């Protein structure tokens, strides 16, 4: 691994099929063990049920309030400072139930690859 400093670029945010906006802060072959993305869920929006194959994901909530569902667990309210650990292959979705954008970091190990994303929405 080599030293690398990545500067945040708000223009790099894109809409992702799960139903939220993603800004890939760090996701490269230079660091295959981990990726970091900034996710933004607008007020009133809920992401689609989905899971990641062979990838553990962690949500680190930075702003706003949400209701997260992981696997068969009951929904849990999360807010700034909370961390959600999502085992590989486990269904998940999150809903913004606050009055401002829900913003969190999604840390994936190994790094996120689109080929490992699976839509699992029953609706």
N, CA, C and O atoms as a GROMACS GRO file, in nm:
protein
  492
    1UNK      N    1   0.085  -0.118   0.000
    1UNK     CA    2   0.000   0.000   0.000
    1UNK      C    3   0.090   0.124   0.000
    1UNK      O    4   0.195   0.126   0.063
    2UNK      N    5   0.045   0.225  -0.071
    2UNK     CA    6   0.120   0.350  -0.074
    2UNK      C    7   0.038   0.460  -0.007
    2UNK      O    8  -0.085   0.451   0.002
    3UNK      N    9   0.106   0.563   0.039
    3UNK     CA   10   0.038   0.676   0.102
    3UNK      C   11  -0.048   0.745  -0.003
    3UNK      O   12  -0.006   0.767  -0.116
    4UNK      N   13  -0.169   0.779   0.038
    4UNK     CA   14  -0.261   0.846  -0.054
    4UNK      C   15  -0.354   0.934   0.028
    4UNK      O   16  -0.405   0.891   0.131
    5UNK      N   17  -0.374   1.055  -0.016
    5UNK     CA   18  -0.467   1.146   0.050
    5UNK      C   19  -0.575   1.182  -0.051
    5UNK      O   20  -0.546   1.234  -0.159
    6UNK      N   21  -0.698   1.153  -0.015
    6UNK     CA   22  -0.809   1.178  -0.106
    6UNK      C   23  -0.888   1.297  -0.052
    6UNK      O   24  -0.924   1.300   0.066
    7UNK      N   25  -0.915   1.391  -0.138
    7UNK     CA   26  -0.989   1.511  -0.100
    7UNK      C   27  -1.136   1.492  -0.130
    7UNK      O   28  -1.173   1.445  -0.238
    8UNK      N   29  -1.222   1.529  -0.035
    8UNK     CA   30  -1.366   1.516  -0.052
    8UNK      C   31  -1.414   1.605  -0.165
    8UNK      O   32  -1.383   1.724  -0.169
    9UNK      N   33  -1.492   1.547  -0.256
    9UNK     CA   34  -1.549   1.621  -0.367
    9UNK      C   35  -1.700   1.598  -0.367
    9UNK      O   36  -1.746   1.492  -0.409
   10UNK      N   37  -1.779   1.695  -0.320
   10UNK     CA   38  -1.925   1.675  -0.314
   10UNK      C   39  -1.987   1.650  -0.450
   10UNK      O   40  -2.096   1.593  -0.458
   11UNK      N   41  -1.921   1.692  -0.558
   11UNK     CA   42  -1.974   1.670  -0.694
   11UNK      C   43  -1.964   1.523  -0.737
   11UNK      O   44  -2.024   1.484  -0.837
   12UNK      N   45  -1.890   1.442  -0.661
   12UNK     CA   46  -1.873   1.300  -0.696
   12UNK      C   47  -1.990   1.214  -0.648
   12UNK      O   48  -1.993   1.094  -0.675
   13UNK      N   49  -2.085   1.273  -0.578
   13UNK     CA   50  -2.201   1.199  -0.528
   13UNK      C   51  -2.288   1.153  -0.645
   13UNK      O   52  -2.316   1.230  -0.737
   14UNK      N   53  -2.330   1.026  -0.640
   14UNK     CA   54  -2.416   0.969  -0.744
   14UNK      C   55  -2.533   0.896  -0.679
   14UNK      O   56  -2.523   0.849  -0.565
   15UNK      N   57  -2.643   0.886  -0.752
   15UNK     CA   58  -2.758   0.808  -0.703
   15UNK      C   59  -2.729   0.662  -0.730
   15UNK      O   60  -2.693   0.624  -0.842
   16UNK      N   61  -2.745   0.578  -0.626
   16UNK     CA   62  -2.722   0.434  -0.642
   16UNK      C   63  -2.856   0.362  -0.638
   16UNK      O   64  -2.949   0.407  -0.572
   17UNK      N   65  -2.864   0.251  -0.708
   17UNK     CA   66  -2.989   0.178  -0.726
   17UNK      C   67  -3.059   0.136  -0.597
   17UNK      O   68  -3.180   0.111  -0.598
   18UNK      N   69  -2.988   0.128  -0.486
   18UNK     CA   70  -3.056   0.089  -0.362
   18UNK      C   71  -3.145   0.199  -0.308
   18UNK      O   72  -3.227   0.175  -0.219
   19UNK      N   73  -3.132   0.322  -0.363
   19UNK     CA   74  -3.224   0.430  -0.327
   19UNK      C   75  -3.163   0.542  -0.246
   19UNK      O   76  -3.236   0.615  -0.179
   20UNK      N   77  -3.032   0.557  -0.249
   20UNK     CA   78  -2.967   0.666  -0.177
   20UNK      C   79  -2.854   0.722  -0.261
   20UNK      O   80  -2.821   0.669  -0.368
   21UNK      N   81  -2.795   0.828  -0.213
   21UNK     CA   82  -2.683   0.892  -0.283
   21UNK      C   83  -2.552   0.845  -0.220
   21UNK      O   84  -2.541   0.838  -0.097
   22UNK      N   85  -2.454   0.814  -0.304
   22UNK     CA   86  -2.326   0.760  -0.258
   22UNK      C   87  -2.212   0.845  -0.312
   22UNK      O   88  -2.212   0.886  -0.428
   23UNK      N   89  -2.116   0.871  -0.226
   23UNK     CA   90  -1.992   0.936  -0.265
   23UNK      C   91  -1.880   0.843  -0.219
   23UNK      O   92  -1.852   0.833  -0.100
   24UNK      N   93  -1.816   0.776  -0.314
   24UNK     CA   94  -1.707   0.683  -0.281
   24UNK      C   95  -1.586   0.763  -0.235
   24UNK      O   96  -1.518   0.826  -0.316
   25UNK      N   97  -1.559   0.762  -0.106
   25UNK     CA   98  -1.446   0.838  -0.052
   25UNK      C   99  -1.315   0.764  -0.072
   25UNK      O  100  -1.211   0.826  -0.097
   26UNK      N  101  -1.321   0.632  -0.062
   26UNK     CA  102  -1.201   0.551  -0.081
   26UNK      C  103  -1.244   0.411  -0.122
   26UNK      O  104  -1.306   0.338  -0.045
   27UNK      N  105  -1.211   0.375  -0.245
   27UNK     CA  106  -1.243   0.242  -0.295
   27UNK      C  107  -1.150   0.215  -0.414
   27UNK      O  108  -1.178   0.254  -0.527
   28UNK      N  109  -1.038   0.149  -0.385
   28UNK     CA  110  -0.940   0.129  -0.492
   28UNK      C  111  -0.860   0.000  -0.472
   28UNK      O  112  -0.858  -0.057  -0.363
   29UNK      N  113  -0.797  -0.043  -0.578
   29UNK     CA  114  -0.708  -0.159  -0.570
   29UNK      C  115  -0.591  -0.134  -0.476
   29UNK      O  116  -0.530  -0.228  -0.426
   30UNK      N  117  -0.559  -0.006  -0.453
   30UNK     CA  118  -0.451   0.029  -0.362
   30UNK      C  119  -0.483  -0.011  -0.217
   30UNK      O  120  -0.392  -0.028  -0.136
   31UNK      N  121  -0.612  -0.026  -0.186
   31UNK     CA  122  -0.655  -0.062  -0.051
   31UNK      C  123  -0.770  -0.162  -0.061
   31UNK      O  124  -0.884  -0.128  -0.029
   32UNK      N  125  -0.742  -0.285  -0.105
   32UNK     CA  126  -0.849  -0.382  -0.131
   32UNK      C  127  -0.919  -0.434  -0.007
   32UNK      O  128  -1.026  -0.494  -0.017
   33UNK      N  129  -0.861  -0.414   0.110
   33UNK     CA  130  -0.920  -0.468   0.233
   33UNK      C  131  -1.038  -0.387   0.284
   33UNK      O  132  -1.116  -0.437   0.364
   34UNK      N  133  -1.053  -0.260   0.237
   34UNK     CA  134  -1.158  -0.175   0.292
   34UNK      C  135  -1.198  -0.066   0.193
   34UNK      O  136  -1.115  -0.016   0.118
   35UNK      N  137  -1.325  -0.031   0.194
   35UNK     CA  138  -1.371   0.087   0.121
   35UNK      C  139  -1.454   0.172   0.215
   35UNK      O  140  -1.511   0.123   0.313
   36UNK      N  141  -1.459   0.301   0.184
   36UNK     CA  142  -1.536   0.397   0.265
   36UNK      C  143  -1.620   0.480   0.169
   36UNK      O  144  -1.568   0.542   0.076
   37UNK      N  145  -1.750   0.482   0.194
   37UNK     CA  146  -1.840   0.564   0.114
   37UNK      C  147  -1.924   0.650   0.208
   37UNK      O  148  -1.957   0.610   0.319
   38UNK      N  149  -1.958   0.768   0.159
   38UNK     CA  150  -2.050   0.856   0.232
   38UNK      C  151  -2.187   0.836   0.168
   38UNK      O  152  -2.205   0.860   0.049
   39UNK      N  153  -2.283   0.792   0.249
   39UNK     CA  154  -2.418   0.768   0.199
   39UNK      C  155  -2.509   0.878   0.251
   39UNK      O  156  -2.495   0.925   0.364
   40UNK      N  157  -2.602   0.919   0.166
   40UNK     CA  158  -2.699   1.023   0.205
   40UNK      C  159  -2.839   0.976   0.165
   40UNK      O  160  -2.865   0.945   0.048
   41UNK      N  161  -2.928   0.972   0.264
   41UNK     CA  162  -3.066   0.931   0.242
   41UNK      C  163  -3.155   1.052   0.270
   41UNK      O  164  -3.159   1.100   0.384
   42UNK      N  165  -3.225   1.104   0.169
   42UNK     CA  166  -3.311   1.221   0.190
   42UNK      C  167  -3.426   1.192   0.288
   42UNK      O  168  -3.461   1.076   0.313
   43UNK      N  169  -3.482   1.297   0.341
   43UNK     CA  170  -3.594   1.288   0.436
   43UNK      C  171  -3.707   1.206   0.375
   43UNK      O  172  -3.746   1.227   0.260
   44UNK      N  173  -3.758   1.110   0.453
   44UNK     CA  174  -3.871   1.029   0.412
   44UNK      C  175  -3.839   0.912   0.320
   44UNK      O  176  -3.929   0.836   0.284
   45UNK      N  177  -3.714   0.897   0.281
   45UNK     CA  178  -3.676   0.791   0.187
   45UNK      C  179  -3.629   0.667   0.262
   45UNK      O  180  -3.564   0.676   0.366
   46UNK      N  181  -3.662   0.551   0.207
   46UNK     CA  182  -3.614   0.424   0.259
   46UNK      C  183  -3.540   0.351   0.148
   46UNK      O  184  -3.588   0.346   0.035
   47UNK      N  185  -3.423   0.296   0.179
   47UNK     CA  186  -3.349   0.221   0.078
   47UNK      C  187  -3.417   0.087   0.052
   47UNK      O  188  -3.502   0.042   0.130
   48UNK      N  189  -3.378   0.025  -0.056
   48UNK     CA  190  -3.432  -0.107  -0.090
   48UNK      C  191  -3.367  -0.213  -0.001
   48UNK      O  192  -3.254  -0.195   0.044
   49UNK      N  193  -3.438  -0.321   0.023
   49UNK     CA  194  -3.375  -0.437   0.086
   49UNK      C  195  -3.262  -0.482  -0.004
   49UNK      O  196  -3.280  -0.495  -0.125
   50UNK      N  197  -3.147  -0.505   0.054
   50UNK     CA  198  -3.032  -0.551  -0.024
   50UNK      C  199  -2.934  -0.621   0.069
   50UNK      O  200  -2.948  -0.614   0.191
   51UNK      N  201  -2.836  -0.687   0.010
   51UNK     CA  202  -2.728  -0.747   0.088
   51UNK      C  203  -2.602  -0.749   0.005
   51UNK      O  204  -2.607  -0.730  -0.117
   52UNK      N  205  -2.489  -0.771   0.070
   52UNK     CA  206  -2.360  -0.776   0.004
   52UNK      C  207  -2.300  -0.915   0.020
   52UNK      O  208  -2.287  -0.964   0.132
   53UNK      N  209  -2.264  -0.976  -0.089
   53UNK     CA  210  -2.201  -1.107  -0.088
   53UNK      C  211  -2.056  -1.092  -0.044
   53UNK      O  212  -1.985  -1.004  -0.092
   54UNK      N  213  -2.012  -1.176   0.048
   54UNK     CA  214  -1.872  -1.181   0.092
   54UNK      C  215  -1.818  -1.046   0.140
   54UNK      O  216  -1.698  -1.022   0.131
   55UNK      N  217  -1.904  -0.959   0.189
   55UNK     CA  218  -1.862  -0.825   0.231
   55UNK      C  219  -1.933  -0.787   0.360
   55UNK      O  220  -2.056  -0.786   0.366
   56UNK      N  221  -1.856  -0.755   0.463
   56UNK     CA  222  -1.910  -0.703   0.589
   56UNK      C  223  -1.923  -0.552   0.573
   56UNK      O  224  -1.833  -0.486   0.520
   57UNK      N  225  -2.034  -0.497   0.620
   57UNK     CA  226  -2.055  -0.353   0.610
   57UNK      C  227  -2.082  -0.295   0.747
   57UNK      O  228  -2.145  -0.358   0.832
   58UNK      N  229  -2.033  -0.174   0.768
   58UNK     CA  230  -2.059  -0.101   0.891
   58UNK      C  231  -2.112   0.036   0.854
   58UNK      O  232  -2.056   0.104   0.768
   59UNK      N  233  -2.221   0.078   0.920
   59UNK     CA  234  -2.272   0.214   0.903
   59UNK      C  235  -2.222   0.293   1.024
   59UNK      O  236  -2.238   0.249   1.138
   60UNK      N  237  -2.164   0.408   1.000
   60UNK     CA  238  -2.126   0.501   1.106
   60UNK      C  239  -2.210   0.627   1.081
   60UNK      O  240  -2.182   0.703   0.988
   61UNK      N  241  -2.311   0.647   1.164
   61UNK     CA  242  -2.404   0.757   1.141
   61UNK      C  243  -2.338   0.890   1.179
   61UNK      O  244  -2.286   0.905   1.289
   62UNK      N  245  -2.342   0.984   1.085
   62UNK     CA  246  -2.282   1.116   1.106
   62UNK      C  247  -2.384   1.224   1.134
   62UNK      O  248  -2.362   1.310   1.219
   63UNK      N  249  -2.498   1.220   1.063
   63UNK     CA  250  -2.600   1.324   1.076
   63UNK      C  251  -2.738   1.263   1.056
   63UNK      O  252  -2.754   1.165   0.983
   64UNK      N  253  -2.836   1.322   1.122
   64UNK     CA  254  -2.974   1.281   1.102
   64UNK      C  255  -3.015   1.165   1.190
   64UNK      O  256  -2.944   1.124   1.282
   65UNK      N  257  -3.134   1.112   1.157
   65UNK     CA  258  -3.191   1.001   1.233
   65UNK      C  259  -3.251   0.901   1.136
   65UNK      O  260  -3.314   0.938   1.037
   66UNK      N  261  -3.231   0.773   1.166
   66UNK     CA  262  -3.284   0.671   1.078
   66UNK      C  263  -3.338   0.552   1.154
   66UNK      O  264  -3.317   0.538   1.275
   67UNK      N  265  -3.406   0.467   1.082
   67UNK     CA  266  -3.454   0.341   1.134
   67UNK      C  267  -3.391   0.233   1.047
   67UNK      O  268  -3.417   0.225   0.927
   68UNK      N  269  -3.307   0.150   1.108
   68UNK     CA  270  -3.233   0.050   1.032
   68UNK      C  271  -3.290  -0.089   1.061
   68UNK      O  272  -3.325  -0.121   1.175
   69UNK      N  273  -3.298  -0.170   0.956
   69UNK     CA  274  -3.341  -0.309   0.969
   69UNK      C  275  -3.230  -0.397   0.914
   69UNK      O  276  -3.183  -0.377   0.802
   70UNK      N  277  -3.188  -0.493   0.994
   70UNK     CA  278  -3.081  -0.585   0.955
   70UNK      C  279  -3.128  -0.728   0.981
   70UNK      O  280  -3.164  -0.762   1.094
   71UNK      N  281  -3.127  -0.809   0.877
   71UNK     CA  282  -3.171  -0.947   0.891
   71UNK      C  283  -3.315  -0.954   0.937
   71UNK      O  284  -3.401  -0.884   0.884
   72UNK      N  285  -3.340  -1.038   1.037
   72UNK     CA  286  -3.475  -1.054   1.091
   72UNK      C  287  -3.497  -0.972   1.217
   72UNK      O  288  -3.600  -0.987   1.284
   73UNK      N  289  -3.402  -0.885   1.250
   73UNK     CA  290  -3.414  -0.801   1.370
   73UNK      C  291  -3.521  -0.694   1.351
   73UNK      O  292  -3.549  -0.652   1.239
   74UNK      N  293  -3.580  -0.651   1.461
   74UNK     CA  294  -3.676  -0.542   1.459
   74UNK      C  295  -3.605  -0.412   1.421
   74UNK      O  296  -3.485  -0.399   1.446
   75UNK      N  297  -3.676  -0.315   1.361
   75UNK     CA  298  -3.615  -0.186   1.328
   75UNK      C  299  -3.558  -0.120   1.454
   75UNK      O  300  -3.616  -0.129   1.563
   76UNK      N  301  -3.444  -0.053   1.437
   76UNK     CA  302  -3.378   0.016   1.547
   76UNK      C  303  -3.351   0.159   1.504
   76UNK      O  304  -3.300   0.183   1.394
   77UNK      N  305  -3.384   0.256   1.590
   77UNK     CA  306  -3.353   0.395   1.561
   77UNK      C  307  -3.204   0.419   1.580
   77UNK      O  308  -3.145   0.374   1.678
   78UNK      N  309  -3.145   0.491   1.486
   78UNK     CA  310  -3.003   0.526   1.494
   78UNK      C  311  -2.988   0.675   1.470
   78UNK      O  312  -3.069   0.738   1.402
   79UNK      N  313  -2.881   0.731   1.528
   79UNK     CA  314  -2.853   0.874   1.514
   79UNK      C  315  -2.703   0.894   1.519
   79UNK      O  316  -2.627   0.799   1.534
   80UNK      N  317  -2.660   1.019   1.506
   80UNK     CA  318  -2.518   1.052   1.499
   80UNK      C  319  -2.440   0.982   1.610
   80UNK      O  320  -2.477   0.988   1.728
   81UNK      N  321  -2.331   0.917   1.571
   81UNK     CA  322  -2.244   0.846   1.665
   81UNK      C  323  -2.270   0.697   1.673
   81UNK      O  324  -2.186   0.622   1.723
   82UNK      N  325  -2.386   0.653   1.624
   82UNK     CA  326  -2.419   0.510   1.630
   82UNK      C  327  -2.348   0.434   1.518
   82UNK      O  328  -2.320   0.488   1.411
   83UNK      N  329  -2.318   0.307   1.546
   83UNK     CA  330  -2.253   0.219   1.450
   83UNK      C  331  -2.339   0.094   1.434
   83UNK      O  332  -2.383   0.036   1.533
   84UNK      N  333  -2.362   0.053   1.309
   84UNK     CA  334  -2.440  -0.066   1.278
   84UNK      C  335  -2.347  -0.164   1.208
   84UNK      O  336  -2.289  -0.132   1.105
   85UNK      N  337  -2.333  -0.284   1.263
   85UNK     CA  338  -2.250  -0.388   1.202
   85UNK      C  339  -2.341  -0.484   1.126
   85UNK      O  340  -2.435  -0.540   1.182
   86UNK      N  341  -2.311  -0.503   0.997
   86UNK     CA  342  -2.395  -0.585   0.911
   86UNK      C  343  -2.310  -0.698   0.854
   86UNK      O  344  -2.224  -0.675   0.768
   87UNK      N  345  -2.333  -0.823   0.901
   87UNK     CA  346  -2.255  -0.936   0.850
   87UNK      C  347  -2.276  -0.958   0.700
   87UNK      O  348  -2.380  -0.922   0.645
   88UNK      N  349  -2.178  -1.015   0.636
   88UNK     CA  350  -2.186  -1.046   0.493
   88UNK      C  351  -2.310  -1.132   0.465
   88UNK      O  352  -2.341  -1.223   0.542
   89UNK      N  353  -2.379  -1.102   0.356
   89UNK     CA  354  -2.494  -1.181   0.314
   89UNK      C  355  -2.621  -1.154   0.392
   89UNK      O  356  -2.718  -1.228   0.376
   90UNK      N  357  -2.624  -1.050   0.475
   90UNK     CA  358  -2.741  -1.021   0.558
   90UNK      C  359  -2.822  -0.907   0.498
   90UNK      O  360  -2.769  -0.800   0.467
   91UNK      N  361  -2.954  -0.930   0.483
   91UNK     CA  362  -3.044  -0.827   0.430
   91UNK      C  363  -3.039  -0.704   0.518
   91UNK      O  364  -3.022  -0.712   0.640
   92UNK      N  365  -3.055  -0.587   0.453
   92UNK     CA  366  -3.051  -0.461   0.525
   92UNK      C  367  -3.125  -0.353   0.447
   92UNK      O  368  -3.136  -0.358   0.325
   93UNK      N  369  -3.176  -0.257   0.522
   93UNK     CA  370  -3.230  -0.135   0.463
   93UNK      C  371  -3.236  -0.030   0.574
   93UNK      O  372  -3.236  -0.063   0.692
   94UNK      N  373  -3.241   0.096   0.533
   94UNK     CA  374  -3.247   0.204   0.630
   94UNK      C  375  -3.343   0.310   0.579
   94UNK      O  376  -3.350   0.337   0.459
   95UNK      N  377  -3.416   0.370   0.672
   95UNK     CA  378  -3.515   0.474   0.638
   95UNK      C  379  -3.479   0.601   0.713
   95UNK      O  380  -3.447   0.597   0.832
   96UNK      N  381  -3.486   0.712   0.643
   96UNK     CA  382  -3.466   0.841   0.708
   96UNK      C  383  -3.598   0.879   0.773
   96UNK      O  384  -3.696   0.906   0.705
   97UNK      N  385  -3.599   0.882   0.905
   97UNK     CA  386  -3.721   0.917   0.978
   97UNK      C  387  -3.704   1.050   1.051
   97UNK      O  388  -3.781   1.083   1.141
   98UNK      N  389  -3.603   1.126   1.012
   98UNK     CA  390  -3.577   1.254   1.074
   98UNK      C  391  -3.624   1.370   0.988
   98UNK      O  392  -3.701   1.352   0.894
   99UNK      N  393  -3.576   1.488   1.022
   99UNK     CA  394  -3.616   1.611   0.953
   99UNK      C  395  -3.503   1.671   0.871
   99UNK      O  396  -3.516   1.782   0.820
  100UNK      N  397  -3.393   1.597   0.857
  100UNK     CA  398  -3.281   1.640   0.773
  100UNK      C  399  -3.224   1.517   0.706
  100UNK      O  400  -3.259   1.405   0.742
  101UNK      N  401  -3.136   1.537   0.609
  101UNK     CA  402  -3.074   1.422   0.543
  101UNK      C  403  -3.008   1.331   0.646
  101UNK      O  404  -2.947   1.378   0.742
  102UNK      N  405  -3.021   1.201   0.624
  102UNK     CA  406  -2.950   1.101   0.703
  102UNK      C  407  -2.818   1.076   0.631
  102UNK      O  408  -2.817   1.036   0.514
  103UNK      N  409  -2.707   1.099   0.700
  103UNK     CA  410  -2.575   1.084   0.640
  103UNK      C  411  -2.495   0.985   0.724
  103UNK      O  412  -2.488   0.998   0.846
  104UNK      N  413  -2.436   0.888   0.657
  104UNK     CA  414  -2.352   0.792   0.729
  104UNK      C  415  -2.239   0.745   0.640
  104UNK      O  416  -2.246   0.752   0.517
  105UNK      N  417  -2.135   0.696   0.705
  105UNK     CA  418  -2.026   0.632   0.633
  105UNK      C  419  -2.058   0.484   0.623
  105UNK      O  420  -2.106   0.424   0.719
  106UNK      N  421  -2.032   0.426   0.507
  106UNK     CA  422  -2.045   0.281   0.487
  106UNK      C  423  -1.904   0.227   0.468
  106UNK      O  424  -1.840   0.253   0.366
  107UNK      N  425  -1.857   0.154   0.566
  107UNK     CA  426  -1.723   0.094   0.559
  107UNK      C  427  -1.740  -0.053   0.526
  107UNK      O  428  -1.806  -0.127   0.600
  108UNK      N  429  -1.680  -0.096   0.417
  108UNK     CA  430  -1.693  -0.234   0.371
  108UNK      C  431  -1.559  -0.306   0.376
  108UNK      O  432  -1.455  -0.251   0.338
  109UNK      N  433  -1.563  -0.431   0.424
  109UNK     CA  434  -1.444  -0.516   0.423
  109UNK      C  435  -1.484  -0.653   0.367
  109UNK      O  436  -1.577  -0.714   0.418
  110UNK      N  437  -1.414  -0.701   0.264
  110UNK     CA  438  -1.320  -0.624   0.183
  110UNK      C  439  -1.394  -0.512   0.112
  110UNK      O  440  -1.513  -0.492   0.134
  111UNK      N  441  -1.324  -0.438   0.026
  111UNK     CA  442  -1.383  -0.320  -0.037
  111UNK      C  443  -1.509  -0.354  -0.116
  111UNK      O  444  -1.524  -0.465  -0.166
  112UNK      N  445  -1.598  -0.256  -0.125
  112UNK     CA  446  -1.723  -0.273  -0.198
  112UNK      C  447  -1.697  -0.293  -0.347
  112UNK      O  448  -1.620  -0.220  -0.409
  113UNK      N  449  -1.762  -0.395  -0.402
  113UNK     CA  450  -1.762  -0.419  -0.546
  113UNK      C  451  -1.907  -0.431  -0.590
  113UNK      O  452  -1.985  -0.504  -0.528
  114UNK      N  453  -1.944  -0.363  -0.696
  114UNK     CA  454  -2.082  -0.366  -0.745
  114UNK      C  455  -2.128  -0.509  -0.770
  114UNK      O  456  -2.244  -0.542  -0.747
  115UNK      N  457  -2.038  -0.595  -0.816
  115UNK     CA  458  -2.077  -0.735  -0.844
  115UNK      C  459  -2.123  -0.810  -0.719
  115UNK      O  460  -2.188  -0.914  -0.730
  116UNK      N  461  -2.090  -0.758  -0.599
  116UNK     CA  462  -2.132  -0.822  -0.474
  116UNK      C  463  -2.264  -0.768  -0.420
  116UNK      O  464  -2.315  -0.818  -0.320
  117UNK      N  465  -2.318  -0.668  -0.484
  117UNK     CA  466  -2.447  -0.607  -0.441
  117UNK      C  467  -2.562  -0.691  -0.494
  117UNK      O  468  -2.564  -0.728  -0.612
  118UNK      N  469  -2.657  -0.721  -0.408
  118UNK     CA  470  -2.777  -0.794  -0.448
  118UNK      C  471  -2.900  -0.722  -0.398
  118UNK      O  472  -2.914  -0.694  -0.279
  119UNK      N  473  -2.989  -0.690  -0.491
  119UNK     CA  474  -3.118  -0.632  -0.454
  119UNK      C  475  -3.203  -0.746  -0.398
  119UNK      O  476  -3.209  -0.855  -0.455
  120UNK      N  477  -3.268  -0.720  -0.287
  120UNK     CA  478  -3.350  -0.823  -0.222
  120UNK      C  479  -3.484  -0.767  -0.180
  120UNK      O  480  -3.546  -0.815  -0.085
  121UNK      N  481  -3.531  -0.664  -0.253
  121UNK     CA  482  -3.656  -0.598  -0.215
  121UNK      C  483  -3.775  -0.685  -0.252
  121UNK      O  484  -3.785  -0.734  -0.365
  122UNK      N  485  -3.862  -0.703  -0.158
  122UNK     CA  486  -3.981  -0.787  -0.179
  122UNK      C  487  -4.097  -0.710  -0.239
  122UNK      O  488  -4.194  -0.768  -0.286
  123UNK      N  489  -4.085  -0.577  -0.238
  123UNK     CA  490  -4.196  -0.493  -0.286
  123UNK      C  491  -4.204  -0.492  -0.437
  123UNK      O  492  -4.291  -0.427  -0.494
   0.00000   0.00000   0.00000
